């Protein structure tokens, strides 16, 4: 049997663009960016904005996307009771309250995470690292196919891009401790960086003004993004859009070999190998004739919110194909092998 996804069975996804209370922060900026990209249509998906999503909604919508944790437990029960929970897409800010303590029974989405994951269409996350953390902690390996990886995105597209050699600072050290487990390594890494002849500037999550971020991005060559779990990563995208070259421990944040580098050694308790690798790369890259305008434009194209919606559509396509092909032992075989791949 052959099944072709095309214009005739294009899926309509309603996106909740209700504004969160906070104006700054990953979730709020993500909603702002996605809302500005709507309506958006591809060969397989049509995304439409919705000012709120309700179980009683009778619109011709196939799936409903909540980018922000605005859905309460009672609302979830309503969707479940009318047997429409399988049309819901939640995240990336749906959970957790604390990465290290997940799942925390004090919070209903975490207390009922496995049940929620089994009944809804999918959970949106920003990286495989986040997905694997949630799966391991909640023991939901059998539901790996319910996770959709959507890139962080931004509508911020600066055009005042400085040449590489005219930038004043070498490295932005951006620290974000969502799990509170890497402070010691962060302090050691910053100390090692400050011991070099590089000009270092530090930004700490939620501890700076947006104007300072943009000014540093415009005048910096590299960013060491010391963050291990993200429900936003919008600041990284904004900084990348100035043509700043990134080092990260989350491999999904790598755009291409010219603009970003995956550094798995940042995960280690001994931070020295990561430091040595990064400094060596910086010295090698700095000797190249880099075109920061080209890098910035490529980053901006990759970081557009339309591309994030493409990710969501692609993830949904995999779920549709999975539903068609996945049955009996065949399903179990591929779940196990996909998770171990």
For each residue, the residues with C-beta under 8 A, 3 or more apart:
1:
2:
3: 321 324
4:
5: 9 44 317 320 321
6: 9 10 43 44
7: 10 43
8:
9: 5 6
10: 6 7 43 44 45 46
11: 44 45 46 62 63 313 316 320
12: 45 46 48 60 61 62 63
13: 45 46 47 48 61 62 63 64 65 89 312 313 316
14: 48 49 50 53 57 59 61 63 64 65
15: 34 35 38 47 48 49 50 65 67
16: 50 52 53 64 65 66 67 68 70
17: 31 34 35 38 49 50 51
18: 31 51 52 68 70
19: 28 31 32
20: 27 28 31 68 70
21:
22: 25 27 28
23: 28
24: 28 29 210
25: 22 28 29 206 232
26: 29 30 93 152 230 231 232 233 234
27: 20 22 30 31 67 68 69 92 93 231 232
28: 19 20 22 23 24 25 31 32 68
29: 24 25 26 32 33 154 232 234
30: 26 27 33 34 67 92 93 152 153 232 234
31: 17 18 19 20 27 28 34 35 67 68
32: 19 28 29 35 36 155
33: 29 30 36 37 153 154 155 234 305 308
34: 15 17 30 31 37 38 67 153 305 308 309
35: 15 17 31 32 38 49
36: 32 33 155 305
37: 33 34 40 47 153 155 304 305 306 308 309
38: 15 17 34 35 47 48 49
39: 46 47 48 49
40: 37 46 47 306 309
41: 45 46 47
42: 45 46 309 310 313
43: 6 7 10
44: 5 6 10 11 313 316 317
45: 10 11 12 13 41 42 309 312 313 316
46: 10 11 12 13 39 40 41 42
47: 13 15 37 38 39 40 41 309 312 313
48: 12 13 14 15 38 39 61
49: 14 15 17 35 38 39
50: 14 15 16 17 53 57 59 61 64
51: 17 18
52: 16 18
53: 14 16 50 57 64 66 71
54: 57
55: 75 78 79 82 84
56:
57: 14 50 53 54 61 64
58:
59: 14 50
60: 12
61: 12 13 14 48 50 57 64 87
62: 11 12 13 87
63: 11 12 13 14 87 88 89 121 316
64: 13 14 16 50 53 57 61 87 88 89
65: 13 14 15 16 89 124 312
66: 16 53 69 70 71 88 89 90 91 94
67: 15 16 27 30 31 34 91 92 93 124
68: 16 18 20 27 28 31 93
69: 27 66 90 93 94 95 109
70: 16 18 20 66
71: 53 66 75 76 88 90 94
72: 75 76
73: 76 77 108 112
74: 77 78
75: 55 71 72 78 79
76: 71 72 73 79 80 85 116
77: 73 74 80 81
78: 55 74 75 81 82
79: 55 75 76 82 84 85 87 88
80: 76 77 83 85 119
81: 77 78
82: 55 78 79
83: 80 86
84: 55 79 87 88
85: 76 79 80 88 119 120
86: 83 119 120 121
87: 61 62 63 64 79 84 121
88: 63 64 66 71 79 84 85 120 121
89: 13 63 64 65 66 120 121 122 123 124 148 312
90: 66 69 71 94 116 120 122 123 124
91: 66 67 94 95 123 124 125 231
92: 27 30 67 124 125 126 130 150 230 231 232
93: 26 27 30 67 68 69 231 232
94: 66 69 71 90 91 109 123 124
95: 69 91 102 103 107 109 110 113 134
96: 99 101 102 103 104 107 110 134
97: 101 102 104 106 107 110
98: 101 102 104 179 180
99: 96 102 133 178 179 228 229
100: 179 180 181
101: 96 97 98 104
102: 95 96 97 98 99 110 133 134 137 138
103: 95 96 110 111 113 137 138
104: 96 97 98 101 107 110 111
105: 110 111
106: 97 110 111
107: 95 96 97 104 110 111
108: 73 111 112
109: 69 94 95 112 113 116
110: 95 96 97 102 103 104 105 106 107 113
111: 103 104 105 106 107 108
112: 73 108 109 115 116
113: 95 103 109 110 116 117 134 138 140
114: 117 118 138 139 140 143
115: 112 118 119
116: 76 90 109 112 113 119 120
117: 113 114 120 123 138 140 143 146
118: 114 115 143 146
119: 80 85 86 115 116
120: 85 86 88 89 90 116 117 123 146
121: 63 86 87 88 89 146 316 319
122: 89 90 146 147 148 315 316 319
123: 89 90 91 94 117 120 134 146 147 148
124: 65 67 89 90 91 92 94 148 149 150 312 315
125: 91 92 130 131 134 147 148 149 150
126: 92 130 149 150 151 152 230 231 232 233 250 252
127: 130 131 149 230 250 251 252 253
128: 131 132 149 251 252
129: 132 133 228 229 249 250 251 252
130: 92 125 126 127 133 134 229 230 231 250
131: 125 127 128 134 135 144 147 149
132: 128 129 135 136
133: 99 102 129 130 136 137 229
134: 95 96 102 113 123 125 130 131 137 138 140 147
135: 131 132 138 139 140 141 143 144 147 339
136: 132 133 139
137: 102 103 133 134
138: 102 103 113 114 117 134 135
139: 114 135 136
140: 113 114 117 134 135 143 144 146
141: 135 144 335 339
142: 335
143: 114 117 118 135 140 146 147
144: 131 135 140 141 147 335 338 339
145: 318 319 322 326 335 338
146: 117 118 120 121 122 123 140 143 319
147: 122 123 125 131 134 135 143 144
148: 89 122 123 124 125 311 312 315 316 318 319
149: 124 125 126 127 128 131 252 311 315
150: 92 124 125 126 308 311 312 315
151: 126 252 302 303 307 308 311
152: 26 30 126 230 232 233 234 236 237 253 303 308
153: 30 33 34 37 234 237 303 304 305 307 308
154: 29 33 234 237 238 241 303 305
155: 32 33 36 37 304 305
156: 237 238 241
157: 241 300
158: 161 214 217 218 241 242 296
159:
160: 218
161: 158 218 242 243 292 293 296
162: 166 167 218 219 242 292
163: 166 167 292
164: 167 221 243 286 290 292
165:
166: 162 163
167: 162 163 164 218 219 220 221 292
168: 199 219 220
169: 172 199 200 201 216 219 220 221
170: 198 199 200 220 221 222 282
171: 193 198 199 200 201 220 221 222 223 224 282
172: 169 201 202 203 216 217 220 222 223 224 239 244
173: 189 190 193 200 201 202 203 224 226
174: 202 203 204 205 223 224 225 226 227 235 236 239
175: 186 190 202 203 204 205 226 227
176: 204 205 225 226 227 230
177: 180 181 182 183 186 205 227
178: 99 227 228 229 230
179: 98 99 100 182 228 229
180: 98 100 177 183
181: 100 177 228
182: 177 179 185 186 226 228
183: 177 180 186 187
184: 187 188
185: 182 188 189 266 268 269 271
186: 175 177 182 183 189 190 226
187: 183 184 190 191
188: 184 185 191 192 271
189: 173 185 186 192 193 224 226 266 271 274 275
190: 173 175 186 187 193 194 200 202
191: 187 188 194 195
192: 188 189 195 196 271 272 275
193: 171 173 189 190 196 198 200 224 275
194: 190 191 200
195: 191 192
196: 192 193 200 279
197:
198: 170 171 193 279 282
199: 168 169 170 171
200: 169 170 171 173 190 193 194 196
201: 169 171 172 173 216 220
202: 172 173 174 175 190
203: 172 173 174 175 207 208 212 213 216 235
204: 174 175 176 207 208
205: 174 175 176 177 227 235
206: 25
207: 203 204
208: 203 204 212 213
209: 212 213
210: 24 213 214
211: 214 215
212: 203 208 209 215 216
213: 203 208 209 210 216 217 235 238 239
214: 158 210 211 217 218 238 242
215: 211 212 218 219
216: 169 172 201 203 212 213 219 220 239
217: 158 172 213 214 220 223 238 239 241 242 244
218: 158 160 161 162 167 214 215 242
219: 162 167 168 169 215 216
220: 167 168 169 170 171 172 201 216 217 223 239 242 244
221: 164 167 169 170 171 244 245 282 286
222: 170 171 172 244 245 246 247 282 285
223: 171 172 174 217 220 236 239 240 244 245 246 247
224: 171 172 173 174 189 193 246 247 278
225: 174 176 233 236 246 247 248 249 250 253
226: 173 174 175 176 182 186 189 249 266
227: 174 175 176 177 178 205 230 233 236 248 249 250
228: 99 129 178 179 181 182 249 250 267
229: 99 129 130 133 178 179
230: 26 92 126 127 130 152 176 178 227 233 250
231: 26 27 91 92 93 126 130
232: 25 26 27 29 30 92 93 126 152 235
233: 26 126 152 225 227 230 236 237 250 253
234: 26 29 30 33 152 153 154 237 238
235: 174 203 205 213 232 238 239
236: 152 174 223 225 227 233 239 240 246 248 253
237: 152 153 154 156 233 234 240 241 299 303
238: 154 156 213 214 217 234 235 241 242
239: 172 174 213 216 217 220 223 235 236 242 244 246
240: 223 236 237 243 244 246 255 259 260 299 303
241: 154 156 157 158 217 237 238 296 299 300 303
242: 158 161 162 214 217 218 220 238 239 292 296
243: 161 164 240 259 292 293 294 295 296 299
244: 172 217 220 221 222 223 239 240
245: 221 222 223 258 259 260 261 285 295
246: 222 223 224 225 236 239 240 253 254 255 259 260 261
247: 222 223 224 225 260 261 263 266 278 281
248: 225 227 236 251 253 254 260 261 262 263 266
249: 129 225 226 227 228 262 263 264 266 267
250: 126 127 129 130 225 227 228 230 233 253 262
251: 127 128 129 248 254 262 264
252: 126 127 128 129 149 151
253: 127 152 225 233 236 246 248 250 260
254: 246 248 251 260 261 262
255: 240 246 259 260 298 299 302 303
256: 259 260 298 302
257: 261
258: 245 295 298
259: 240 243 245 246 255 256 295 298 299
260: 240 245 246 247 248 253 254 255 256
261: 245 246 247 248 254 257 281
262: 248 249 250 251 254
263: 247 248 249 266 274 277 278
264: 249 251 267
265: 268 271 273 274 277
266: 185 189 226 247 248 249 263 271 274
267: 228 249 264
268: 185 265 271 273 274
269: 185
270: 273
271: 185 188 189 192 265 266 268 274 275
272: 192 275 276
273: 265 268 270 276 277
274: 189 263 265 266 268 271 277 278
275: 189 192 193 271 272 278 279
276: 272 273 279 280
277: 263 265 273 274 280 281
278: 224 247 263 274 275 281 282
279: 196 198 275 276 282 283
280: 276 277 283 284
281: 247 261 277 278 284 285
282: 170 171 198 221 222 278 279 285 286
283: 279 280 286 287
284: 280 281 287 288
285: 222 245 281 282 288 290
286: 164 221 282 283
287: 283 284
288: 284 285
289:
290: 164 285 295
291: 294 295
292: 161 162 163 164 167 242 243 295 296
293: 161 243 296 297
294: 243 291 297 298
295: 243 245 258 259 290 291 292 298 299
296: 158 161 241 242 243 292 293 299 300
297: 293 294 300 301
298: 255 256 258 259 294 295 301 302
299: 237 240 241 243 255 259 295 296 302 303
300: 157 241 296 297 303 304
301: 297 298 304 307
302: 151 255 256 298 299 307
303: 151 152 153 154 237 240 241 255 299 300 307
304: 37 153 155 300 301 307 308
305: 33 34 36 37 153 154 155 308 309
306: 37 40 309 310
307: 151 153 301 302 303 304 310 311
308: 33 34 37 150 151 152 153 304 305 311 312
309: 34 37 40 42 45 47 305 306 312 313
310: 42 306 307 313 314
311: 148 149 150 151 307 308 314 315
312: 13 45 47 65 89 124 148 150 308 309 315 316
313: 11 13 42 44 45 47 309 310 316 317
314: 310 311 317 318
315: 122 124 148 149 150 311 312 318 319
316: 11 13 44 45 63 121 122 148 312 313 319 320
317: 5 44 313 314 320 321
318: 145 148 314 315 321 322
319: 121 122 145 146 148 315 316 322 323
320: 5 11 316 317 323 324
321: 3 5 317 318 324 325
322: 145 318 319 325 326
323: 319 320 326
324: 3 320 321
325: 321 322 330
326: 145 322 323 330 331 334 335
327: 330 331
328: 331 332
329: 332 333
330: 325 326 327 333 334
331: 326 327 328 334 335
332: 328 329 335 336
333: 329 330 336 337
334: 326 330 331 337 338
335: 141 142 144 145 326 331 332 338 339
336: 332 333 339 340
337: 333 334 340 341
338: 144 145 334 335 341
339: 135 141 144 335 336
340: 336 337
341: 337 338
